[in-house]
């Protein structure tokens, strides 16, 4: 849009009057614009829910994206028996034979994502990948829970949500080969759909750079039931190590765990190395080595 008087393109919209106005000379370019918003006004969230006449948003977590109609069954229905029959018929026809596998996968995915407490946008990304896996035939000859677990692991790493491979393997009783085989299939689909990490891709693989060491700390604190001050101090230590390149080549989880162990000892909320290792499914030796590296790097004296 361009101003017919000065030729400028700095045009502003006045929604209260329905006008397009040139900012430079105040010329009204267009008037009597149609209001694209609702015709009703709201003053609180509950009022918005009462007056809104739209359904739920389109979602990948349902095989038909949630746009199917549902036959209602209320008090005003005269022939209730007929309504019940229509509902049963609709439920049978809503899922075609080719969609049954997708429905099963999505049902498991929604259940497991809910147990992990993942946010909605993570569930949406995971559901989109899972649908593509089934449609492309990559979901064949692979354990269903391995594929769901690998999808959740990948999407969590993309969104920098701390989740550990050992956690996935223990939850679904998988061995390493099953998990990495499923993860390889997930990466193929994610790369095609451009759902990957914002880092350069080396060769044909996808670089798995997930959360920084700091982002592991809240989950470790919550698992070990430690107070908030320990989380703050541990994050400061890990951030210092990270910025100075002292975490290079080391597991971020072990660095975060060792920092939490160190701070809990200094602040008299000590957890043993065995307790920390068992809670995070890693070895005591790993925590001990990272712990020694931290106190040597920062020149900290710990009196036990």
C-alpha positions in Angstrom: 0.0 0.0 0.0 1.3 3.5 -1.0 0.1 7.0 -0.1 -1.3 8.7 -3.3 -0.1 12.1 -2.1 3.4 11.7 -0.8 4.2 8.3 -2.2 5.2 7.0 1.2 4.7 3.4 2.3 4.6 4.0 6.1 0.9 3.2 6.4 -0.7 2.6 9.8 -4.1 0.9 10.6 -6.5 2.6 13.0 -8.7 -0.4 14.0 -11.0 1.7 16.2 -12.1 3.9 13.3 -11.5 1.4 10.5 -9.0 3.5 8.6 -5.7 3.2 6.8 -3.7 6.4 7.4 -0.4 7.7 6.0 2.0 8.4 8.9 3.8 11.1 7.0 1.0 13.5 6.0 -2.1 12.0 7.7 -4.0 11.3 4.5 -6.8 8.7 4.9 -6.1 6.1 2.2 -8.9 3.7 2.9 -11.9 3.9 5.3 -14.9 1.8 6.4 -12.7 -1.3 6.8 -14.4 -4.5 7.8 -13.6 -5.6 11.3 -12.2 -9.1 11.1 -12.6 -9.8 14.8 -15.6 -11.2 16.7 -18.8 -9.2 17.0 -18.9 -9.7 20.8 -16.8 -8.2 23.6 -15.3 -10.1 26.5 -14.1 -8.9 29.9 -12.6 -12.1 31.4 -11.5 -15.6 30.3 -14.7 -17.4 31.3 -16.7 -14.9 29.3 -14.5 -15.7 26.3 -15.2 -19.4 26.7 -19.0 -18.8 26.8 -19.2 -16.6 23.8 -16.7 -18.3 21.5 -18.2 -20.4 18.8 -15.2 -22.2 17.4 -13.9 -25.6 18.1 -10.5 -26.9 19.2 -7.4 -26.0 17.2 -6.0 -28.3 14.5 -3.7 -30.8 16.2 -1.2 -33.5 15.0 -2.0 -35.6 18.1 -5.1 -36.9 16.5 -5.0 -39.0 13.2 -7.5 -36.7 11.5 -6.1 -33.5 13.0 -9.2 -33.1 15.2 -11.4 -31.7 12.4 -13.9 -34.6 12.4 -17.5 -33.8 13.5 -18.9 -35.6 16.5 -22.6 -36.6 16.8 -23.9 -35.0 20.0 -26.1 -36.8 22.6 -28.0 -34.4 24.8 -31.3 -34.0 26.6 -33.0 -32.5 23.5 -32.5 -35.6 21.4 -35.9 -37.2 20.9 -34.8 -40.6 19.6 -31.9 -41.5 21.9 -31.6 -45.0 20.6 -31.1 -43.7 17.1 -28.5 -41.2 18.4 -26.6 -44.0 20.1 -26.6 -46.1 16.9 -25.4 -43.1 14.8 -22.6 -42.5 17.3 -21.4 -46.1 17.1 -21.5 -46.0 13.3 -19.5 -42.8 13.2 -16.9 -44.2 15.6 -16.4 -47.2 13.3 -16.2 -45.1 10.1 -14.0 -42.4 11.6 -10.9 -44.6 11.6 -10.2 -46.2 8.3 -8.2 -49.5 8.1 -5.0 -47.7 7.0 -5.3 -45.2 9.9 -5.5 -47.9 12.7 -1.8 -48.1 13.1 -1.4 -44.4 13.3 -4.2 -44.2 15.9 -2.4 -46.9 18.0 1.0 -45.1 17.8 -0.6 -41.7 18.7 -2.5 -43.2 21.6 0.7 -44.5 23.1 2.5 -41.3 22.3 -0.1 -39.1 24.0 -0.1 -41.4 27.1 3.7 -41.5 27.5 4.1 -37.7 26.8 1.5 -37.0 29.5 3.4 -39.2 32.0 6.6 -37.3 31.3 4.8 -34.0 31.7 5.9 -32.6 28.3 4.5 -29.3 26.9 2.0 -29.2 24.1 4.4 -28.0 21.4 6.7 -31.0 22.1 3.8 -33.4 21.8 2.8 -31.8 18.5 6.3 -32.2 17.0 6.5 -35.8 18.2 3.1 -36.6 16.7 4.1 -35.1 13.4 7.2 -37.2 13.2 5.4 -40.4 14.3 2.8 -39.9 11.5 5.5 -39.5 8.9 7.3 -42.7 10.2 4.1 -44.7 9.8 3.2 -43.2 6.4 6.7 -43.8 5.0 6.9 -47.4 6.2 9.8 -46.8 8.6 7.6 -48.0 11.5 7.7 -51.6 10.2 9.7 -54.3 11.9 10.5 -52.2 15.0 9.3 -52.3 18.5 6.4 -49.8 19.0 7.6 -48.5 22.3 11.1 -48.2 21.0 9.9 -45.9 18.2 7.7 -43.8 20.5 10.6 -43.5 23.1 13.1 -42.5 20.4 10.7 -39.9 19.0 10.1 -38.4 22.4 13.8 -38.4 23.1 14.7 -36.7 19.8 12.0 -34.0 20.1 12.9 -33.3 23.7 16.5 -32.8 22.7 15.4 -30.5 19.9 13.5 -28.4 22.4 16.3 -28.6 24.9 14.3 -30.5 27.5 16.7 -32.7 29.6 16.0 -36.3 29.0 18.5 -39.2 29.2 18.9 -42.2 27.0 19.1 -44.4 30.1 15.8 -43.0 31.3 14.2 -44.0 28.0 15.7 -47.5 28.0 14.6 -48.2 31.6 11.1 -46.9 31.0 10.5 -49.1 28.0 12.9 -51.9 28.8 15.0 -51.4 25.7 18.6 -52.2 25.0 20.9 -49.8 23.3 20.7 -51.3 19.9 16.9 -51.1 19.8 16.9 -47.4 20.9 19.6 -46.3 18.4 18.0 -48.2 15.6 14.7 -46.5 16.2 16.4 -43.1 16.7 18.1 -43.5 13.3 14.7 -43.9 11.7 13.4 -40.8 13.6 16.3 -38.8 12.4 15.7 -39.6 8.7 12.1 -38.3 9.0 13.1 -35.3 11.1 15.7 -34.3 8.6 13.2 -34.6 5.7 10.7 -32.5 7.7 13.5 -30.1 8.8 12.7 -30.8 12.5 16.3 -30.8 13.7 18.8 -28.9 15.7 19.8 -25.4 14.7 23.4 -26.5 14.0 25.3 -27.6 10.9 24.7 -31.1 9.8 27.8 -33.3 9.4 27.5 -35.6 6.4 24.2 -37.4 6.3 23.7 -37.5 10.1 22.0 -35.1 12.4 24.1 -33.5 15.1 22.5 -34.4 18.5 23.3 -31.2 20.5 20.6 -30.9 23.1 20.4 -29.1 26.4 23.5 -27.3 27.9 24.8 -28.6 31.3 22.8 -25.9 33.2 19.5 -27.2 31.8 20.0 -30.6 33.4 20.3 -29.1 36.9 16.6 -28.5 37.7 15.7 -32.1 36.9 18.6 -33.4 39.1 17.6 -31.1 42.0 14.0 -32.3 41.7 15.0 -36.0 41.5 17.2 -35.7 44.6 14.7 -33.4 46.5 17.3 -30.7 47.3 16.6 -27.1 48.1 16.5 -24.2 45.7 19.8 -22.5 46.8 21.8 -25.6 45.7 20.3 -25.3 42.2 21.4 -21.6 42.0 24.9 -22.2 43.1 25.4 -25.4 41.0 24.1 -23.5 37.9 26.7 -20.7 38.6 29.5 -23.3 38.8 28.4 -25.1 35.6 28.0 -21.9 33.7 31.5 -20.9 34.6 32.9 -24.2 33.5 30.8 -24.1 30.3 31.9 -20.6 29.3 35.6 -21.5 29.9 35.4 -24.6 27.8 36.0 -27.0 30.7 33.0 -29.2 29.8 34.2 -30.0 26.3 34.2 -33.7 25.6 32.4 -34.6 28.8 28.9 -35.7 29.4 26.8 -32.7 30.4 24.7 -34.9 32.7 27.7 -36.0 34.7 29.1 -32.4 34.9 25.7 -31.2 36.2 25.5 -34.1 38.6 29.0 -33.5 40.0 28.3 -29.8 40.5 25.1 -30.6 42.4 27.0 -33.1 44.5 29.7 -30.6 45.2 27.3 -27.7 46.2 25.1 -30.0 48.3 28.3 -31.1 50.3 29.4 -27.5 50.8 25.9 -26.4 51.9 25.5 -29.3 54.3 22.7 -31.0 52.4 25.1 -33.8 51.4 24.0 -36.7 49.2 26.3 -39.6 48.7 27.8 -40.3 45.3 25.9 -43.6 45.3 22.6 -41.8 45.9 23.3 -39.4 43.1 24.4 -42.1 40.7 21.4 -44.3 41.3 18.9 -41.5 40.9 20.4 -40.5 37.6 21.3 -44.0 36.3 25.0 -43.2 35.9 28.1 -44.7 37.6 29.7 -43.5 40.8 33.1 -43.4 39.1 31.8 -40.9 36.5 30.6 -38.5 39.2 33.8 -38.9 41.2 36.0 -38.1 38.2 33.9 -35.0 37.2 33.8 -33.9 40.9 37.6 -34.0 41.1 38.0 -32.1 37.9 35.7 -29.4 39.1 37.4 -28.8 42.5 40.8 -28.9 40.7 39.7 -26.4 38.0 38.1 -24.0 40.5 40.7 -24.6 43.3 38.0 -25.5 45.9 38.8 -27.1 49.2 36.1 -29.5 50.6 36.4 -30.6 54.2 34.4 -33.8 54.7 
